[in-house]
Amino acid sequence: MQDLIVASPAFALVPAQVGHAAALASLVAQNVAHLRTFLPAVAQLATLEQARLYLQAAVESAAQGEVLEWYLFSGATLCGSIRVKDIDPFDRKAKIGYFLGHAFEGQGIMTASLRVILGYCFGTLQLNRIELHCAATNAPSAAVADRLGFTREGILRQDEWLNGAFVDQYVYGLLRAEFPVADTGPGTKGGNAKLSPHTSMHTP
């Protein structure tokens, strides 16, 4: 199901592989304090063994079509990841999430990458609705959702136990009809990147 690599002069998106473990552990180790604020579970992947175990599970989930995860590279450097989960083929909806290393923020890389993955979801996967949840205090994620055209549909009160307290979560939704038509077809451009099918994937 997850058989694409996305490449542009600025970045590449590669489906999760166990071979990404060293790069993932290194990125997380450099961003532990940054990640603990809103993604404490990701902050636990700072060792090679934890990263390897996580990626093995991610590969297995992708093979079942349950969760799809891509790793974002700038050149040979891992910058972050994008995850599509809770994929519901009957109601044609899913949820999307991501993380980005602090050093790569403010460059537009994640917004462009998310636009490509959204195009894949609405086009190749034929989904109709994508949700994005973020803590109400997570201003950067809220800004990304706004830039991508998501609608803030509501708030889930005390929905997440985060760093010793319950926090509210914003719920954002994006419909296929609201996403640019040019970005929804397989093999089309989205965020200056092109979707292309590959039978084998290699880390840039």
Salt bridges, closest charged atoms under 4 A:
GLU49 OE2 - ARG52 NH2 2.92
GLU69 OE1 - ARG83 NE 3.37
ASP86 OD2 - LYS95 NZ 3.45
GLU105 OE2 - HIS34 NE2 3.11
GLU105 OE1 - HIS102 ND1 3.27
GLU131 OE2 - ARG129 NH2 2.99
GLU131 OE1 - HIS133 NE2 2.80
GLU153 OE1 - ARG129 NH2 2.57
